[in-house]
Each structure stands twice: as structure tokens, then as C-alpha cells.
Amino acid sequence: QNLCTLRGCCWSPQSDTNVPWCFFSSDHGYKVDGELRTTQEGFQATLTRLSSPSLFGNDISPLLLTAQYQTQTRFRFKLTDPETRRFEVPHEHVRPFSGPAASNLKYKV
């Protein structure tokens, strides 16, 4: 409980063991700035940092959220800095996805 409150989080013990006791309030972190933009793969959104305590420091604002409905059972999202390009570690099994977005999804976002 002490560590939770020191981080600026909310502490609420629950009887359900699947519910976290320590969590951020709804006015912490980022918010969607403007409307979601539909893409061939899914959607994009610009996120801006709320004026709340930073957990790690050097927060980026704005952020670009890119979401892809890759298959009926696989959703991929990326958070990137839209103003500064950064190196992304290549992975032999992760290929670029260019759509189209899957349909009949078995998940909700």
C-alpha cells in the first residue's frame, strides 16, 4: 500500500483476486487528442500527456497510437513519437502489416 500511494496511484483492496488493488486514476497518463482516424489496418490516434505525476520521467507528448486488427485473434498496437524517429529492433518473425483489417474479430478494443 505504501509503495502504491508513493507512486501517486489509487489503493483499493478488493475481495476479487483478479482485480488489481493498486491502479492509476482516470486523470493520470494520456488522453486521446481529437478523433480516432480509421486506417486500412485499423486506426490511429494522437495521445497527449495529462498533467499528472510521471512514473518514469522524460514522457513524450504527443504520442501516436497505431492499432492494427491483424487477424481475428491478433491485435497489435504501437506507441511511437510522431516527431522523432527512433530505431526499432528488427525481429525475424514480425513482418510489416499492410492490411486489410481483419473482420469477425474475437476481441473488442
N, C-alpha and C positions, 0 to 999 in steps of 0.2 A: 504494500500500500504506500509506504513512504517513497519508494522509487517512482511509482506511478504519479503521485502528486508532484514530486520534484520535477518531472518532465513536463508538467502542465497538463496532464491527462485527467480524465474523469475516473473515479473509482466507485464501482457499484457491484458489490458481491451478489451473485445470483445462485439460485438453487440448481439451475440447469448447468451442467458441466460443459455444455457445448457453447455457452455464451461467454465471451471474454469479460473479465471483471475490470480490466483497465483498457480505456479506449479514448480516442480523441473526440472532442466535442465537434459539433457540426460547423462551428465557426473557426476551425483550425485547418490549415493546409492550403488548398487551392480551390478555386471555383471556376466554372465554365464561363468564359467571357464571350458573349454573343450566342449565336446559334450553332448547332451541330451542322456540319457540311457533309452531305452524302457523297461518297466516292464509289467507284466501280467495285472496290474491295470491301467497303463497309462505311466508315465515317471518320471525320476528323473534327477536333475541337481545340480551341485555344484556351489554355488554363492560365489564370493569373493568381499570384500568391496573395493570400489573405494576410492582413497584418496581425499575425499571431506568433507566439514564440517559435523559434526554429529548433528542430531537434538536432540537426547535424551542421547547420550553418551553410553559408555560400549558396543559398537557394536560388534557383533560376526562375525568372519571371520575365516574359511569359514562357510557358511550355506548350509544346504541340503534342496532343494525344492523337495517335493514328491507330485506328481499330480495323481489324480485318476478320470477316466471317469466312475463314478459310475452308472449313468443312462443316458438316452437320454437328460434329463433336469437337471441333477445334476452333477456338477464338484466340487471336493474337493481338496484343496491344503493345505499342511502343511510346515511351515518353522521351521527347527529344527537345533540344534547344533550337528553336527555329532561326535564331540569329547567329549561332556559331556552330559550324560543322565539326563533329568530333569523330575520332576513329572508332569504328565498330569492329570487334573481333570477328573475323570470318569463322563460320562453322560449316564443316563438310556436309551436315545433314539438314541445314536450314537454308533453303533456297528462296530467292525473291518470289513474292506472290503478286500476281498482277490481275487477279480476279478471273471470272466474276465472283461476287459474293455468293456463298452457299445459301440455299433455301431450305425450308423444312428443318430449321435448327432445333436441336435438343437442349438448348440453353437460352437464357434471356440475359440481356445486357442492359 
